[in-house]
Amino acid sequence: MAKANDQANLTGPEKAAVLMLTLGEEQCSKLFALMHEEEIKEISRAMAQLGNVRADQVERLCTDFTESLGGKGNIIGSFDSTERLLQKTLPRERVAQIMEEIRGPAGRTMWDKIGNVNEAVLANYLKNEYPQTVAVVLSKVKPDHAARVLAVLPDSFAMEVVMRMLRMESVQKDVLDGVERTLRSEFMSNLARSTRRDSHEMMAEIFNNLDRVAETRFIAALEERSRESAERIKGLMFTFDDLQRLSAAAVQVLLRAIEKDKLPLALKGASEKVRDLFFANLSERAGKMLREEIEQLGPVKLRDVDEAQASIVLLAKDMAAQGQIEIGEGKDEELVY
């Protein structure tokens, strides 16, 4: 063995590595599928460094393992026992994160989860509830989130909720438990189903982050296997050429946010239509300076152009998500600054 000749000197990950190698590839792969990425790395590292393990050592380790299982009799699994076991092998922060995930409502309250729901989605659900119920919900989430939800609710309904909140005293536990159960069974479960990501959308985002050569290669390969999926993904992808869908006002907002060294490089490999879009939204002096910068670049690597274009596309998508610009069909809309 590379590190130890005695089974007693093996670390936990090394013992796990020996046992998993003993089980064989098929069972080992099933166990890996149940592990966290860091656990897989730790055990894989131990496997790679084991070296030669004698048959008698493997046998003793397996015997000790089965005896330890058999000698315990009845076992009790609980959050506390699980947490103690995790703390022996993982950092405290990681243990806290795992326990928060597996405890569910017992460890992270329903109100914490509601506090992470988009205000428009939450308001759309709450507007169909009794004002008193909405008052209870908003009194349990953080004030800033409650404010955003109130602002989205219809004015008359929102004022009813405000009045209920002003008159509300302490909420009885059974009432609070009932509201929690309703939120969990109706709202959160429906939200989980409705927000399940479409696989084509996910792949479109991944393809958006490929360089141009890799993107072309994957799209071509996918077209051979499933033209329908390839066409659907291409329709969902947002590329540098799709910036043509921005209105003039949106392009001007975007221009102010782009890093100065990115635009000349991105436009170096852009189509004439996209170039014209940007130049049309610059002053004559700024446009002339930009053309000179592009010419001065000389030959550039395609990879560098792709990276510059990708960074601008990502910036545009982030700004759209924050409501700073709209990605539409290129129609001008009146904006207020």
PyMOL commands that set and color helices and strands:
alter all, ss='L'
color gray80, all
select helices_A, chain A and resi 7-9+12-23+25-33+37-49+55-70+79-87+92-106+110-114+119-126+131-140+143-152+155-167+173-194+199-208+212-225+227-236+240-245+248-257+262-268+272-279+284-297+302-321
alter helices_A, ss='H'
color red, helices_A
deselect
rebuild
show_as cartoon
